[in-house]
């Protein structure tokens, strides 16, 4: 029996990272999978209310901006909304938030705050578990 | 073929064709047919795989003038 859960760890905060995380998450959710994303360290950028509008491309790759526009890719805020609409659950890492002085209000609505154990409990019978 | 609903996903990039297809299929009944139009080349394998994972039947797929057409019967 195939697992009906997909567990994703988002540990990086750039624009490319965001696309990798949210494309896989929305595709999985659209395929009737139960999806949770654990956002930790720089990954918290991806769901930060202001930060998610200003995600950067890796140094030297800025010329891809044109490609994104030409390919008509959805924006990250659009993908975040889409993911939540499809039932993807976002968990923000409590420890990272404490270190960075962030509170739940700094993030998009509807997230949960939790520790690594919360995520591990979900991920223990998820396949695949992906890290970005 | 008796098409119940048509989804125009032309011009949309991954993962939107699949996301929109999922939303559209949620609005029709089991056994009814959804027609999907897309131009994202990745949709060819993606929508095919998506239909399979959901147990839906891809009755027909064709490509005309760079537009991909899918006919999906809901499970």
N, CA and C atoms of all chains as a GROMACS GRO file, in nm:
protein
  621
    1UNK      N    1   0.086  -0.120   0.000
    1UNK     CA    2   0.000   0.000   0.000
    1UNK      C    3   0.089   0.124   0.000
    2UNK      N    4   0.063   0.213  -0.095
    2UNK     CA    5   0.141   0.336  -0.102
    2UNK      C    6   0.101   0.429   0.011
    3UNK      N    7   0.198   0.504   0.062
    3UNK     CA    8   0.167   0.601   0.166
    3UNK      C    9   0.081   0.712   0.107
    4UNK      N   10  -0.010   0.763   0.188
    4UNK     CA   11  -0.094   0.874   0.143
    4UNK      C   12  -0.046   1.006   0.203
    5UNK      N   13   0.074   1.002   0.259
    5UNK     CA   14   0.130   1.122   0.322
    5UNK      C   15   0.260   1.162   0.255
    6UNK      N   16   0.279   1.293   0.238
    6UNK     CA   17   0.405   1.347   0.188
    6UNK      C   18   0.455   1.448   0.292
    7UNK      N   19   0.578   1.428   0.337
    7UNK     CA   20   0.636   1.514   0.439
    7UNK      C   21   0.750   1.593   0.376
    8UNK      N   22   0.747   1.724   0.395
    8UNK     CA   23   0.848   1.810   0.333
    8UNK      C   24   0.916   1.896   0.440
    9UNK      N   25   1.048   1.904   0.432
    9UNK     CA   26   1.123   1.994   0.519
    9UNK      C   27   1.174   2.109   0.434
   10UNK      N   28   1.136   2.232   0.469
   10UNK     CA   29   1.183   2.349   0.397
   10UNK      C   30   1.285   2.419   0.485
   11UNK      N   31   1.412   2.407   0.449
   11UNK     CA   32   1.519   2.459   0.535
   11UNK      C   33   1.596   2.573   0.469
   12UNK      N   34   1.553   2.612   0.348
   12UNK     CA   35   1.624   2.720   0.278
   12UNK      C   36   1.526   2.827   0.232
   13UNK      N   37   1.575   2.949   0.218
   13UNK     CA   38   1.483   3.061   0.203
   13UNK      C   39   1.490   3.140   0.074
   14UNK      N   40   1.543   3.082  -0.032
   14UNK     CA   41   1.552   3.155  -0.158
   14UNK      C   42   1.431   3.129  -0.247
   15UNK      N   43   1.424   3.204  -0.357
   15UNK     CA   44   1.311   3.190  -0.448
   15UNK      C   45   1.306   3.051  -0.510
   16UNK      N   46   1.423   2.999  -0.550
   16UNK     CA   47   1.424   2.865  -0.612
   16UNK      C   48   1.375   2.761  -0.511
   17UNK      N   49   1.420   2.777  -0.386
   17UNK     CA   50   1.378   2.684  -0.281
   17UNK      C   51   1.226   2.686  -0.266
   18UNK      N   52   1.170   2.807  -0.271
   18UNK     CA   53   1.025   2.822  -0.254
   18UNK      C   54   0.949   2.747  -0.364
   19UNK      N   55   0.995   2.762  -0.489
   19UNK     CA   56   0.928   2.691  -0.598
   19UNK      C   57   0.937   2.541  -0.581
   20UNK      N   58   1.054   2.493  -0.541
   20UNK     CA   59   1.070   2.348  -0.522
   20UNK      C   60   0.972   2.298  -0.418
   21UNK      N   61   0.964   2.369  -0.307
   21UNK     CA   62   0.878   2.327  -0.196
   21UNK      C   63   0.730   2.332  -0.235
   22UNK      N   64   0.686   2.447  -0.287
   22UNK     CA   65   0.541   2.464  -0.308
   22UNK      C   66   0.490   2.393  -0.433
   23UNK      N   67   0.575   2.375  -0.534
   23UNK     CA   68   0.529   2.299  -0.651
   23UNK      C   69   0.504   2.154  -0.613
   24UNK      N   70   0.598   2.095  -0.541
   24UNK     CA   71   0.582   1.956  -0.500
   24UNK      C   72   0.463   1.943  -0.405
   25UNK      N   73   0.452   2.040  -0.312
   25UNK     CA   74   0.345   2.032  -0.213
   25UNK      C   75   0.206   2.043  -0.277
   26UNK      N   76   0.190   2.138  -0.368
   26UNK     CA   77   0.057   2.154  -0.430
   26UNK      C   78   0.027   2.038  -0.523
   27UNK      N   79   0.128   1.989  -0.595
   27UNK     CA   80   0.106   1.875  -0.684
   27UNK      C   81   0.064   1.752  -0.602
   28UNK      N   82   0.128   1.732  -0.489
   28UNK     CA   83   0.094   1.617  -0.404
   28UNK      C   84  -0.046   1.633  -0.346
   29UNK      N   85  -0.077   1.754  -0.299
   29UNK     CA   86  -0.210   1.777  -0.241
   29UNK      C   87  -0.318   1.761  -0.347
   30UNK      N   88  -0.290   1.804  -0.470
   30UNK     CA   89  -0.388   1.788  -0.578
   30UNK      C   90  -0.406   1.642  -0.614
   31UNK      N   91  -0.310   1.559  -0.577
   31UNK     CA   92  -0.319   1.415  -0.601
   31UNK      C   93  -0.370   1.342  -0.476
   32UNK      N   94  -0.445   1.415  -0.395
   32UNK     CA   95  -0.513   1.358  -0.278
   32UNK      C   96  -0.419   1.310  -0.168
   33UNK      N   97  -0.297   1.361  -0.163
   33UNK     CA   98  -0.206   1.325  -0.054
   33UNK      C   99  -0.226   1.421   0.063
   34UNK      N  100  -0.198   1.371   0.182
   34UNK     CA  101  -0.197   1.457   0.300
   34UNK      C  102  -0.056   1.513   0.310
   35UNK      N  103  -0.042   1.645   0.307
   35UNK     CA  104   0.090   1.706   0.298
   35UNK      C  105   0.118   1.798   0.418
   36UNK      N  106   0.234   1.781   0.478
   36UNK     CA  107   0.279   1.874   0.582
   36UNK      C  108   0.417   1.925   0.544
   37UNK      N  109   0.436   2.055   0.568
   37UNK     CA  110   0.568   2.115   0.545
   37UNK      C  111   0.619   2.170   0.677
   38UNK      N  112   0.739   2.131   0.712
   38UNK     CA  113   0.804   2.182   0.832
   38UNK      C  114   0.903   2.289   0.789
   39UNK      N  115   0.877   2.413   0.829
   39UNK     CA  116   0.962   2.526   0.790
   39UNK      C  117   1.061   2.554   0.902
   40UNK      N  118   1.188   2.545   0.871
   40UNK     CA  119   1.289   2.565   0.975
   40UNK      C  120   1.403   2.653   0.923
   41UNK      N  121   1.466   2.725   1.011
   41UNK     CA  122   1.572   2.820   0.976
   41UNK      C  123   1.533   2.906   0.856
   42UNK      N  124   1.619   2.919   0.755
   42UNK     CA  125   1.587   3.012   0.645
   42UNK      C  126   1.455   2.976   0.576
   43UNK      N  127   1.414   2.851   0.589
   43UNK     CA  128   1.287   2.808   0.530
   43UNK      C  129   1.168   2.889   0.578
   44UNK      N  130   1.179   2.948   0.696
   44UNK     CA  131   1.070   3.030   0.749
   44UNK      C  132   1.038   3.150   0.659
   45UNK      N  133   1.139   3.195   0.582
   45UNK     CA  134   1.117   3.305   0.485
   45UNK      C  135   0.998   3.277   0.395
   46UNK      N  136   0.982   3.150   0.360
   46UNK     CA  137   0.885   3.114   0.256
   46UNK      C  138   0.740   3.139   0.298
   47UNK      N  139   0.716   3.148   0.430
   47UNK     CA  140   0.579   3.174   0.476
   47UNK      C  141   0.572   3.303   0.559
   48UNK      N  142   0.682   3.380   0.558
   48UNK     CA  143   0.684   3.507   0.630
   48UNK      C  144   0.600   3.608   0.551
   49UNK      N  145   0.507   3.675   0.621
   49UNK     CA  146   0.410   3.766   0.555
   49UNK      C  147   0.476   3.861   0.456
   50UNK      N  148   0.585   3.926   0.497
   50UNK     CA  149   0.652   4.020   0.405
   50UNK      C  150   0.760   3.947   0.325
   51UNK      N  151   0.836   3.863   0.395
   51UNK     CA  152   0.950   3.797   0.332
   51UNK      C  153   0.916   3.720   0.206
   52UNK      N  154   0.799   3.656   0.205
   52UNK     CA  155   0.765   3.570   0.090
   52UNK      C  156   0.743   3.650  -0.039
   53UNK      N  157   0.726   3.782  -0.024
   53UNK     CA  158   0.710   3.866  -0.144
   53UNK      C  159   0.844   3.909  -0.202
   54UNK      N  160   0.952   3.887  -0.127
   54UNK     CA  161   1.082   3.938  -0.169
   54UNK      C  162   1.191   3.831  -0.165
   55UNK      N  163   1.157   3.711  -0.203
   55UNK     CA  164   1.256   3.603  -0.200
   55UNK      C  165   1.359   3.625  -0.310
   56UNK      N  166   1.484   3.597  -0.275
   56UNK     CA  167   1.591   3.627  -0.371
   56UNK      C  168   1.634   3.503  -0.450
   57UNK      N  169   1.685   3.530  -0.569
   57UNK     CA  170   1.744   3.424  -0.649
   57UNK      C  171   1.889   3.408  -0.606
   58UNK      N  172   1.947   3.290  -0.630
   58UNK     CA  173   2.088   3.273  -0.593
   58UNK      C  174   2.174   3.376  -0.669
   59UNK      N  175   2.285   3.417  -0.607
   59UNK     CA  176   2.373   3.515  -0.669
   59UNK      C  177   2.416   3.468  -0.807
   60UNK      N  178   2.408   3.558  -0.902
   60UNK     CA  179   2.450   3.525  -1.038
   60UNK      C  180   2.340   3.461  -1.122
   61UNK      N  181   2.224   3.433  -1.060
   61UNK     CA  182   2.114   3.368  -1.134
   61UNK      C  183   1.997   3.463  -1.159
   62UNK      N  184   2.021   3.592  -1.130
   62UNK     CA  185   1.912   3.689  -1.138
   62UNK      C  186   1.850   3.696  -1.279
   63UNK      N  187   1.929   3.658  -1.379
   63UNK     CA  188   1.878   3.666  -1.516
   63UNK      C  189   1.762   3.569  -1.541
   64UNK      N  190   1.739   3.477  -1.448
   64UNK     CA  191   1.626   3.386  -1.464
   64UNK      C  192   1.491   3.455  -1.442
   65UNK      N  193   1.496   3.578  -1.388
   65UNK     CA  194   1.371   3.651  -1.363
   65UNK      C  195   1.286   3.656  -1.490
   66UNK      N  196   1.353   3.678  -1.602
   66UNK     CA  197   1.282   3.688  -1.729
   66UNK      C  198   1.216   3.554  -1.764
   67UNK      N  199   1.292   3.447  -1.736
   67UNK     CA  200   1.240   3.313  -1.764
   67UNK      C  201   1.115   3.283  -1.684
   68UNK      N  202   1.115   3.324  -1.557
   68UNK     CA  203   0.997   3.302  -1.472
   68UNK      C  204   0.876   3.372  -1.530
   69UNK      N  205   0.902   3.495  -1.578
   69UNK     CA  206   0.792   3.574  -1.633
   69UNK      C  207   0.739   3.511  -1.762
   70UNK      N  208   0.834   3.470  -1.845
   70UNK     CA  209   0.798   3.412  -1.974
   70UNK      C  210   0.722   3.280  -1.956
   71UNK      N  211   0.764   3.202  -1.857
   71UNK     CA  212   0.699   3.073  -1.834
   71UNK      C  213   0.564   3.090  -1.763
   72UNK      N  214   0.534   3.216  -1.723
   72UNK     CA  215   0.407   3.244  -1.656
   72UNK      C  216   0.388   3.160  -1.530
   73UNK      N  217   0.495   3.148  -1.450
   73UNK     CA  218   0.486   3.072  -1.326
   73UNK      C  219   0.403   3.151  -1.225
   74UNK      N  220   0.326   3.082  -1.143
   74UNK     CA  221   0.253   3.152  -1.038
   74UNK      C  222   0.351   3.215  -0.940
   75UNK      N  223   0.311   3.322  -0.871
   75UNK     CA  224   0.399   3.383  -0.772
   75UNK      C  225   0.399   3.297  -0.646
   76UNK      N  226   0.498   3.319  -0.559
   76UNK     CA  227   0.505   3.241  -0.435
   76UNK      C  228   0.383   3.266  -0.345
   77UNK      N  229   0.342   3.394  -0.325
   77UNK     CA  230   0.219   3.413  -0.245
   77UNK      C  231   0.098   3.338  -0.303
   78UNK      N  232   0.090   3.333  -0.436
   78UNK     CA  233  -0.020   3.257  -0.499
   78UNK      C  234  -0.010   3.109  -0.467
   79UNK      N  235   0.112   3.056  -0.472
   79UNK     CA  236   0.132   2.914  -0.444
   79UNK      C  237   0.106   2.882  -0.296
   80UNK      N  238   0.141   2.976  -0.209
   80UNK     CA  239   0.116   2.958  -0.066
   80UNK      C  240  -0.035   2.946  -0.042
   81UNK      N  241  -0.108   3.039  -0.104
   81UNK     CA  242  -0.254   3.039  -0.089
   81UNK      C  243  -0.313   2.910  -0.146
   82UNK      N  244  -0.264   2.871  -0.263
   82UNK     CA  245  -0.312   2.751  -0.330
   82UNK      C  246  -0.286   2.628  -0.243
   83UNK      N  247  -0.167   2.621  -0.187
   83UNK     CA  248  -0.130   2.506  -0.103
   83UNK      C  249  -0.225   2.497   0.017
   84UNK      N  250  -0.250   2.610   0.082
   84UNK     CA  251  -0.338   2.609   0.200
   84UNK      C  252  -0.480   2.573   0.161
   85UNK      N  253  -0.523   2.623   0.046
   85UNK     CA  254  -0.657   2.590  -0.003
   85UNK      C  255  -0.672   2.440  -0.026
   86UNK      N  256  -0.564   2.377  -0.069
   86UNK     CA  257  -0.567   2.233  -0.097
   86UNK      C  258  -0.545   2.151   0.030
   87UNK      N  259  -0.530   2.220   0.143
   87UNK     CA  260  -0.520   2.148   0.270
   87UNK      C  261  -0.380   2.116   0.317
   88UNK      N  262  -0.277   2.174   0.251
   88UNK     CA  263  -0.140   2.151   0.296
   88UNK      C  264  -0.121   2.218   0.432
   89UNK      N  265  -0.065   2.142   0.526
   89UNK     CA  266  -0.046   2.198   0.660
   89UNK      C  267   0.096   2.253   0.675
   90UNK      N  268   0.106   2.377   0.724
   90UNK     CA  269   0.235   2.442   0.746
   90UNK      C  270   0.270   2.436   0.894
   91UNK      N  271   0.389   2.388   0.924
   91UNK     CA  272   0.436   2.391   1.063
   91UNK      C  273   0.564   2.474   1.069
   92UNK      N  274   0.561   2.579   1.151
   92UNK     CA  275   0.680   2.663   1.168
   92UNK      C  276   0.756   2.613   1.290
   93UNK      N  277   0.887   2.607   1.275
   93UNK     CA  278   0.972   2.554   1.381
   93UNK      C  279   0.982   2.653   1.497
   94UNK      N  280   0.934   2.608   1.613
   94UNK     CA  281   0.931   2.694   1.732
   94UNK      C  282   1.070   2.742   1.771
   95UNK      N  283   1.165   2.649   1.768
   95UNK     CA  284   1.300   2.683   1.812
   95UNK      C  285   1.360   2.792   1.724
   96UNK      N  286   1.345   2.778   1.591
   96UNK     CA  287   1.399   2.880   1.500
   96UNK      C  288   1.331   3.014   1.525
   97UNK      N  289   1.200   3.012   1.547
   97UNK     CA  290   1.126   3.137   1.572
   97UNK      C  291   1.179   3.206   1.696
   98UNK      N  292   1.208   3.128   1.800
   98UNK     CA  293   1.262   3.185   1.924
   98UNK      C  294   1.399   3.247   1.899
   99UNK      N  295   1.482   3.175   1.824
   99UNK     CA  296   1.616   3.225   1.793
   99UNK      C  297   1.608   3.356   1.714
  100UNK      N  298   1.514   3.363   1.620
  100UNK     CA  299   1.505   3.479   1.531
  100UNK      C  300   1.411   3.587   1.584
  101UNK      N  301   1.352   3.563   1.699
  101UNK     CA  302   1.261   3.662   1.758
  101UNK      C  303   1.134   3.682   1.678
  102UNK      N  304   1.081   3.574   1.621
  102UNK     CA  305   0.959   3.583   1.540
  102UNK      C  306   0.840   3.523   1.616
  103UNK      N  307   0.721   3.577   1.588
  103UNK     CA  308   0.600   3.520   1.649
  103UNK      C  309   0.507   3.471   1.538
  104UNK      N  310   0.403   3.398   1.580
  104UNK     CA  311   0.308   3.341   1.484
  104UNK      C  312   0.249   3.448   1.392
  105UNK      N  313   0.235   3.572   1.446
  105UNK     CA  314   0.174   3.681   1.370
  105UNK      C  315   0.263   3.729   1.254
  106UNK      N  316   0.391   3.690   1.256
  106UNK     CA  317   0.481   3.728   1.146
  106UNK      C  318   0.456   3.643   1.021
  107UNK      N  319   0.377   3.539   1.036
  107UNK     CA  320   0.359   3.443   0.926
  107UNK      C  321   0.217   3.446   0.870
  108UNK      N  322   0.201   3.385   0.753
  108UNK     CA  323   0.068   3.378   0.691
  108UNK      C  324  -0.027   3.310   0.790
  109UNK      N  325  -0.155   3.341   0.776
  109UNK     CA  326  -0.255   3.283   0.865
  109UNK      C  327  -0.266   3.132   0.844
  110UNK      N  328  -0.308   3.066   0.949
  110UNK     CA  329  -0.340   2.924   0.936
  110UNK      C  330  -0.223   2.830   0.959
  111UNK      N  331  -0.108   2.884   1.002
  111UNK     CA  332   0.004   2.794   1.027
  111UNK      C  333  -0.006   2.736   1.168
  112UNK      N  334   0.068   2.630   1.189
  112UNK     CA  335   0.084   2.577   1.324
  112UNK      C  336   0.228   2.596   1.364
  113UNK      N  337   0.249   2.614   1.494
  113UNK     CA  338   0.386   2.624   1.542
  113UNK      C  339   0.415   2.497   1.619
  114UNK      N  340   0.531   2.438   1.590
  114UNK     CA  341   0.560   2.312   1.657
  114UNK      C  342   0.708   2.281   1.657
  115UNK      N  343   0.742   2.176   1.725
  115UNK     CA  344   0.881   2.134   1.729
  115UNK      C  345   0.906   2.021   1.632
  116UNK      N  346   1.029   1.977   1.628
  116UNK     CA  347   1.069   1.871   1.536
  116UNK      C  348   0.989   1.744   1.560
  117UNK      N  349   0.954   1.718   1.685
  117UNK     CA  350   0.882   1.595   1.716
  117UNK      C  351   0.744   1.591   1.650
  118UNK      N  352   0.679   1.709   1.644
  118UNK     CA  353   0.549   1.718   1.578
  118UNK      C  354   0.559   1.670   1.434
  119UNK      N  355   0.665   1.716   1.369
  119UNK     CA  356   0.684   1.680   1.228
  119UNK      C  357   0.725   1.533   1.213
  120UNK      N  358   0.816   1.489   1.299
  120UNK     CA  359   0.864   1.350   1.290
  120UNK      C  360   0.748   1.253   1.308
  121UNK      N  361   0.657   1.288   1.397
  121UNK     CA  362   0.541   1.203   1.422
  121UNK      C  363   0.459   1.186   1.292
  122UNK      N  364   0.442   1.295   1.220
  122UNK     CA  365   0.370   1.289   1.092
  122UNK      C  366   0.452   1.214   0.988
  123UNK      N  367   0.582   1.241   0.986
  123UNK     CA  368   0.669   1.190   0.879
  123UNK      C  369   0.702   1.041   0.894
  124UNK      N  370   0.676   0.985   1.012
  124UNK     CA  371   0.723   0.847   1.034
  124UNK      C  372   0.663   0.747   0.937
  125UNK      N  373   0.540   0.772   0.891
  125UNK     CA  374   0.484   0.680   0.791
  125UNK      C  375   0.447   0.753   0.662
  126UNK      N  376   0.523   0.859   0.634
  126UNK     CA  377   0.504   0.931   0.508
  126UNK      C  378   0.607   0.883   0.406
  127UNK      N  379   0.566   0.877   0.282
  127UNK     CA  380   0.662   0.846   0.176
  127UNK      C  381   0.615   0.917   0.050
  128UNK      N  382   0.692   1.002  -0.010
  128UNK     CA  383   0.828   1.034   0.030
  128UNK      C  384   0.834   1.142   0.138
  129UNK      N  385   0.952   1.149   0.203
  129UNK     CA  386   0.987   1.266   0.283
  129UNK      C  387   1.095   1.340   0.206
  130UNK      N  388   1.072   1.469   0.182
  130UNK     CA  389   1.162   1.547   0.097
  130UNK      C  390   1.222   1.662   0.175
  131UNK      N  391   1.346   1.693   0.147
  131UNK     CA  392   1.411   1.806   0.212
  131UNK      C  393   1.460   1.905   0.108
  132UNK      N  394   1.426   2.031   0.128
  132UNK     CA  395   1.472   2.136   0.035
  132UNK      C  396   1.542   2.246   0.112
  133UNK      N  397  -1.858   1.175  -2.752
  133UNK     CA  398  -1.825   1.187  -2.610
  133UNK      C  399  -1.907   1.299  -2.547
  134UNK      N  400  -1.962   1.270  -2.431
  134UNK     CA  401  -2.048   1.366  -2.364
  134UNK      C  402  -1.968   1.442  -2.257
  135UNK      N  403  -1.924   1.562  -2.293
  135UNK     CA  404  -1.838   1.638  -2.200
  135UNK      C  405  -1.924   1.720  -2.103
  136UNK      N  406  -1.896   1.701  -1.976
  136UNK     CA  407  -1.974   1.770  -1.871
  136UNK      C  408  -1.917   1.909  -1.845
  137UNK      N  409  -1.783   1.918  -1.848
  137UNK     CA  410  -1.718   2.045  -1.812
  137UNK      C  411  -1.588   2.061  -1.889
  138UNK      N  412  -1.555   2.183  -1.926
  138UNK     CA  413  -1.427   2.210  -1.992
  138UNK      C  414  -1.344   2.305  -1.906
  139UNK      N  415  -1.217   2.268  -1.887
  139UNK     CA  416  -1.124   2.354  -1.812
  139UNK      C  417  -1.020   2.408  -1.909
  140UNK      N  418  -1.010   2.540  -1.916
  140UNK     CA  419  -0.908   2.602  -2.001
  140UNK      C  420  -0.788   2.637  -1.914
  141UNK      N  421  -0.684   2.555  -1.923
  141UNK     CA  422  -0.562   2.579  -1.843
  141UNK      C  423  -0.447   2.621  -1.935
  142UNK      N  424  -0.481   2.677  -2.051
  142UNK     CA  425  -0.378   2.719  -2.146
  142UNK      C  426  -0.298   2.835  -2.086
  143UNK      N  427  -0.167   2.833  -2.109
  143UNK     CA  428  -0.081   2.942  -2.062
  143UNK      C  429  -0.036   2.927  -1.918
  144UNK      N  430  -0.092   2.832  -1.846
  144UNK     CA  431  -0.052   2.813  -1.707
  144UNK      C  432   0.067   2.719  -1.697
  145UNK      N  433   0.157   2.751  -1.602
  145UNK     CA  434   0.276   2.668  -1.582
  145UNK      C  435   0.256   2.574  -1.464
  146UNK      N  436   0.339   2.472  -1.459
  146UNK     CA  437   0.340   2.375  -1.351
  146UNK      C  438   0.346   2.450  -1.217
  147UNK      N  439   0.273   2.414  -1.115
  147UNK     CA  440   0.182   2.299  -1.105
  147UNK      C  441   0.036   2.332  -1.132
  148UNK      N  442   0.010   2.453  -1.188
  148UNK     CA  443  -0.128   2.499  -1.198
  148UNK      C  444  -0.221   2.411  -1.282
  149UNK      N  445  -0.177   2.356  -1.396
  149UNK     CA  446  -0.272   2.271  -1.471
  149UNK      C  447  -0.328   2.156  -1.387
  150UNK      N  448  -0.240   2.093  -1.310
  150UNK     CA  449  -0.286   1.981  -1.227
  150UNK      C  450  -0.375   2.031  -1.113
  151UNK      N  451  -0.336   2.143  -1.053
  151UNK     CA  452  -0.415   2.199  -0.942
  151UNK      C  453  -0.556   2.236  -0.990
  152UNK      N  454  -0.562   2.302  -1.106
  152UNK     CA  455  -0.692   2.343  -1.161
  152UNK      C  456  -0.775   2.221  -1.203
  153UNK      N  457  -0.706   2.120  -1.256
  153UNK     CA  458  -0.776   1.997  -1.296
  153UNK      C  459  -0.839   1.930  -1.175
  154UNK      N  460  -0.762   1.927  -1.066
  154UNK     CA  461  -0.815   1.868  -0.943
  154UNK      C  462  -0.940   1.944  -0.896
  155UNK      N  463  -0.932   2.077  -0.899
  155UNK     CA  464  -1.046   2.157  -0.853
  155UNK      C  465  -1.167   2.136  -0.944
  156UNK      N  466  -1.141   2.125  -1.074
  156UNK     CA  467  -1.251   2.108  -1.169
  156UNK      C  468  -1.318   1.971  -1.153
  157UNK      N  469  -1.236   1.870  -1.129
  157UNK     CA  470  -1.295   1.734  -1.118
  157UNK      C  471  -1.378   1.722  -0.991
  158UNK      N  472  -1.344   1.803  -0.891
  158UNK     CA  473  -1.422   1.803  -0.767
  158UNK      C  474  -1.564   1.855  -0.788
  159UNK      N  475  -1.585   1.926  -0.899
  159UNK     CA  476  -1.717   1.986  -0.921
  159UNK      C  477  -1.808   1.898  -1.007
  160UNK      N  478  -1.755   1.785  -1.060
  160UNK     CA  479  -1.841   1.698  -1.142
  160UNK      C  480  -1.866   1.566  -1.070
  161UNK      N  481  -1.959   1.490  -1.121
  161UNK     CA  482  -1.997   1.363  -1.057
  161UNK      C  483  -1.919   1.246  -1.116
  162UNK      N  484  -1.916   1.139  -1.040
  162UNK     CA  485  -1.851   1.015  -1.084
  162UNK      C  486  -1.909   0.971  -1.218
  163UNK      N  487  -1.821   0.935  -1.311
  163UNK     CA  488  -1.865   0.889  -1.443
  163UNK      C  489  -1.874   1.000  -1.545
  164UNK      N  490  -1.878   1.125  -1.499
  164UNK     CA  491  -1.885   1.239  -1.592
  164UNK      C  492  -1.746   1.269  -1.648
  165UNK      N  493  -1.745   1.344  -1.759
  165UNK     CA  494  -1.619   1.366  -1.831
  165UNK      C  495  -1.576   1.512  -1.825
  166UNK      N  496  -1.448   1.531  -1.790
  166UNK     CA  497  -1.387   1.664  -1.785
  166UNK      C  498  -1.291   1.677  -1.904
  167UNK      N  499  -1.307   1.786  -1.978
  167UNK     CA  500  -1.213   1.817  -2.086
  167UNK      C  501  -1.115   1.921  -2.034
  168UNK      N  502  -0.984   1.897  -2.052
  168UNK     CA  503  -0.882   1.992  -2.008
  168UNK      C  504  -0.797   2.035  -2.127
  169UNK      N  505  -0.778   2.167  -2.140
  169UNK     CA  506  -0.691   2.222  -2.244
  169UNK      C  507  -0.570   2.283  -2.176
  170UNK      N  508  -0.450   2.246  -2.222
  170UNK     CA  509  -0.329   2.298  -2.160
  170UNK      C  510  -0.221   2.320  -2.266
  171UNK      N  511  -0.128   2.411  -2.233
  171UNK     CA  512  -0.015   2.433  -2.325
  171UNK      C  513   0.118   2.401  -2.257
  172UNK      N  514   0.116   2.379  -2.127
  172UNK     CA  515   0.238   2.341  -2.054
  172UNK      C  516   0.277   2.199  -2.096
  173UNK      N  517   0.393   2.185  -2.157
  173UNK     CA  518   0.432   2.053  -2.210
  173UNK      C  519   0.444   1.949  -2.099
  174UNK      N  520   0.477   1.996  -1.977
  174UNK     CA  521   0.488   1.904  -1.864
  174UNK      C  522   0.354   1.841  -1.828
  175UNK      N  523   0.246   1.907  -1.870
  175UNK     CA  524   0.112   1.858  -1.836
  175UNK      C  525   0.084   1.723  -1.900
  176UNK      N  526   0.153   1.696  -2.012
  176UNK     CA  527   0.130   1.570  -2.083
  176UNK      C  528   0.153   1.451  -1.989
  177UNK      N  529   0.267   1.450  -1.923
  177UNK     CA  530   0.293   1.339  -1.829
  177UNK      C  531   0.226   1.364  -1.695
  178UNK      N  532   0.216   1.492  -1.654
  178UNK     CA  533   0.162   1.524  -1.522
  178UNK      C  534   0.013   1.489  -1.509
  179UNK      N  535  -0.065   1.531  -1.605
  179UNK     CA  536  -0.210   1.507  -1.594
  179UNK      C  537  -0.238   1.358  -1.612
  180UNK      N  538  -0.158   1.293  -1.696
  180UNK     CA  539  -0.172   1.148  -1.713
  180UNK      C  540  -0.144   1.077  -1.580
  181UNK      N  541  -0.035   1.116  -1.514
  181UNK     CA  542   0.001   1.054  -1.385
  181UNK      C  543  -0.100   1.090  -1.277
  182UNK      N  544  -0.149   1.213  -1.283
  182UNK     CA  545  -0.247   1.258  -1.184
  182UNK      C  546  -0.376   1.176  -1.195
  183UNK      N  547  -0.421   1.156  -1.319
  183UNK     CA  548  -0.545   1.079  -1.340
  183UNK      C  549  -0.529   0.938  -1.284
  184UNK      N  550  -0.413   0.880  -1.311
  184UNK     CA  551  -0.386   0.743  -1.266
  184UNK      C  552  -0.387   0.736  -1.113
  185UNK      N  553  -0.322   0.834  -1.048
  185UNK     CA  554  -0.312   0.832  -0.902
  185UNK      C  555  -0.448   0.847  -0.837
  186UNK      N  556  -0.540   0.915  -0.904
  186UNK     CA  557  -0.673   0.935  -0.847
  186UNK      C  558  -0.772   0.828  -0.891
  187UNK      N  559  -0.727   0.735  -0.973
  187UNK     CA  560  -0.814   0.628  -1.022
  187UNK      C  561  -0.909   0.672  -1.133
  188UNK      N  562  -0.887   0.793  -1.187
  188UNK     CA  563  -0.970   0.843  -1.297
  188UNK      C  564  -0.924   0.780  -1.429
  189UNK      N  565  -1.013   0.782  -1.528
  189UNK     CA  566  -0.977   0.722  -1.656
  189UNK      C  567  -0.949   0.830  -1.760
  190UNK      N  568  -0.829   0.826  -1.817
  190UNK     CA  569  -0.797   0.917  -1.926
  190UNK      C  570  -0.848   0.852  -2.054
  191UNK      N  571  -0.964   0.897  -2.100
  191UNK     CA  572  -1.030   0.834  -2.214
  191UNK      C  573  -0.956   0.863  -2.344
  192UNK      N  574  -0.906   0.987  -2.354
  192UNK     CA  575  -0.840   1.026  -2.478
  192UNK      C  576  -0.747   1.143  -2.452
  193UNK      N  577  -0.635   1.144  -2.524
  193UNK     CA  578  -0.544   1.260  -2.518
  193UNK      C  579  -0.500   1.288  -2.660
  194UNK      N  580  -0.509   1.413  -2.699
  194UNK     CA  581  -0.461   1.452  -2.832
  194UNK      C  582  -0.393   1.587  -2.825
  195UNK      N  583  -0.313   1.615  -2.927
  195UNK     CA  584  -0.245   1.744  -2.935
  195UNK      C  585  -0.276   1.807  -3.070
  196UNK      N  586  -0.329   1.928  -3.066
  196UNK     CA  587  -0.358   2.000  -3.190
  196UNK      C  588  -0.308   2.142  -3.178
  197UNK      N  589  -0.230   2.188  -3.275
  197UNK     CA  590  -0.175   2.324  -3.275
  197UNK      C  591  -0.110   2.360  -3.141
  198UNK      N  592  -0.028   2.269  -3.089
  198UNK     CA  593   0.044   2.290  -2.962
  198UNK      C  594  -0.047   2.298  -2.840
  199UNK      N  595  -0.173   2.265  -2.857
  199UNK     CA  596  -0.263   2.260  -2.741
  199UNK      C  597  -0.289   2.114  -2.707
  200UNK      N  598  -0.270   2.084  -2.577
  200UNK     CA  599  -0.293   1.948  -2.530
  200UNK      C  600  -0.438   1.936  -2.485
  201UNK      N  601  -0.504   1.831  -2.528
  201UNK     CA  602  -0.643   1.805  -2.488
  201UNK      C  603  -0.647   1.675  -2.408
  202UNK      N  604  -0.716   1.679  -2.295
  202UNK     CA  605  -0.732   1.559  -2.214
  202UNK      C  606  -0.882   1.538  -2.188
  203UNK      N  607  -0.923   1.412  -2.194
  203UNK     CA  608  -1.062   1.378  -2.163
  203UNK      C  609  -1.060   1.278  -2.048
  204UNK      N  610  -1.101   1.326  -1.932
  204UNK     CA  611  -1.087   1.247  -1.809
  204UNK      C  612  -1.225   1.212  -1.754
  205UNK      N  613  -1.245   1.081  -1.736
  205UNK     CA  614  -1.371   1.036  -1.676
  205UNK      C  615  -1.348   1.018  -1.526
  206UNK      N  616  -1.430   1.086  -1.447
  206UNK     CA  617  -1.411   1.083  -1.302
  206UNK      C  618  -1.444   0.945  -1.244
  207UNK      N  619  -1.360   0.902  -1.151
  207UNK     CA  620  -1.378   0.771  -1.087
  207UNK      C  621  -1.500   0.774  -0.995
   0.00000   0.00000   0.00000
